[in-house]
Amino acid sequence: MNDRIRQLAEQANVLEIEHYDNESALEMFAELILRECISKYDEWAEHSTDKTSFHMARHNIKKHFGVDK
């Protein structure tokens, strides 16, 4: 498992076997991965000449997955 994925799984408490059936822990894990992807996306946008497209795509991804923050 990728180190960053492991860190996110630990933050969401999904590495412990009894948490696998915990829907809120799995939801948190998915949200942490999504936030990590958006953060990386923001880094790429900083170096782009077409920031509008990056910001629009970021907004649409967050809206699609229901992440407001």
C-alpha positions as a printed Julia matrix, in Angstrom:
69×3 Matrix{Float64}:
   0.0    0.0     0.0
   1.26   3.47   -0.89
   2.56   5.35    2.19
   0.2    8.29    1.66
  -2.81   5.97    1.19
  -1.78   4.19    4.42
  -1.58   7.52    6.27
  -5.05   8.48    5.06
  -6.42   5.06    6.0
  -4.93   5.47    9.47
  -6.53   8.91    9.82
  -9.91   7.42    8.88
  -9.38   4.36   11.14
 -10.01   1.88    8.33
  -6.86  -0.2     8.81
  -8.22  -1.84   11.92
 -10.29  -4.86   10.89
 -13.29  -3.97   13.11
 -13.66  -0.66   11.28
 -14.13  -2.16    7.8
 -17.9   -2.29    8.28
 -18.01   1.21    9.7
 -19.62   3.3     6.95
 -18.53   6.63    8.42
 -14.87   5.51    8.54
 -15.01   4.4     4.9
 -16.7    7.67    3.94
 -13.98   9.62    5.77
 -11.29   7.58    4.01
 -12.81   8.32    0.59
 -13.12  12.02    1.45
  -9.49  12.19    2.58
  -8.35  10.64   -0.7
 -10.51  13.07   -2.65
  -9.12  16.03   -0.71
  -5.58  14.79   -1.34
  -6.31  14.61   -5.07
  -7.8   18.11   -5.07
  -4.77  19.41   -3.2
  -2.47  17.88   -5.81
  -4.68  19.32   -8.53
  -4.32  22.77   -6.95
  -0.53  22.4    -7.09
  -0.72  21.65  -10.83
  -3.03  24.64  -11.37
  -0.44  26.96   -9.84
   1.91  26.15  -12.71
  -0.69  26.36  -15.46
  -1.33  29.27  -17.76
  -5.03  28.28  -17.9
  -5.99  28.58  -14.23
  -9.67  29.1   -15.03
 -10.03  25.58  -16.46
  -8.26  24.07  -13.45
 -10.46  25.95  -10.99
 -13.63  25.04  -12.88
 -12.64  21.36  -12.96
 -11.77  21.48   -9.23
 -15.16  22.99   -8.45
 -16.97  20.37  -10.55
 -15.09  17.48   -8.93
 -15.91  18.75   -5.43
 -19.55  19.32   -6.4
 -19.83  15.84   -7.94
 -18.52  14.18   -4.77
 -20.35  16.54   -2.38
 -17.25  17.95   -0.73
 -17.92  21.54    0.3
 -14.63  22.44    1.98
